[in-house]
Amino acid sequence: SMSLEYVRAMKGKRFRLHTEITHVGGHMVTGHGELYDEKERLCVSCMASYTVHTDQADGPGRAL
């Protein structure tokens, strides 16, 4: 799942993205990101959670 919060319009030519993994579990990874404009104003904030599959059948040498 992913949620985005648009805080302000993205104006300018350069932006800074800050990302951080906030949780790593057995089957779930959660992270947070923020996108800033040239004046270091927050433009977008997001939170994402991803399921991690660890099925051995998907590893190297598997039959297609």
C-alpha positions in Angstrom: 0.0 0.0 0.0 1.1 3.6 -0.5 -0.3 6.9 0.6 0.7 10.3 -0.7 0.1 13.7 0.8 0.5 16.6 -1.6 1.5 19.6 0.5 2.3 22.3 -2.1 2.9 22.6 -5.8 6.3 21.5 -7.0 7.9 24.6 -8.6 11.5 25.0 -9.6 14.0 22.8 -11.4 15.8 21.0 -8.4 14.2 18.9 -5.7 15.5 16.9 -2.8 14.1 13.5 -1.9 14.6 12.0 1.6 13.7 8.4 2.2 13.9 6.2 5.2 13.0 2.6 5.9 11.1 2.7 9.2 10.3 -1.0 9.8 11.6 -4.3 8.5 9.6 -7.4 9.6 9.4 -11.0 8.6 7.2 -10.3 5.6 6.6 -6.5 5.6 8.8 -3.5 4.9 7.6 0.0 5.7 9.1 3.3 4.6 8.6 7.0 4.5 9.6 9.6 2.0 9.6 13.4 1.7 10.1 15.6 -1.4 11.4 19.2 -0.9 11.7 22.1 -3.3 14.7 24.4 -3.9 13.7 26.5 -0.9 13.6 23.4 1.4 9.8 23.5 1.6 8.0 20.2 1.9 6.0 19.4 -1.3 5.1 15.7 -1.0 5.1 13.2 1.9 4.5 9.5 1.4 4.3 6.3 3.4 4.6 2.9 1.8 4.3 -0.7 3.0 5.5 -3.7 0.9 5.1 -7.4 1.3 8.4 -9.3 0.9 8.1 -12.8 -0.7 10.7 -15.3 0.4 9.5 -18.4 -1.5 12.6 -20.5 -2.3 11.0 -21.5 -5.6 11.6 -17.9 -6.9 15.4 -18.2 -6.3 18.2 -18.7 -8.8 17.9 -21.9 -11.0 14.1 -22.1 -10.8 12.2 -23.6 -13.7 10.3 -21.2 -15.8 
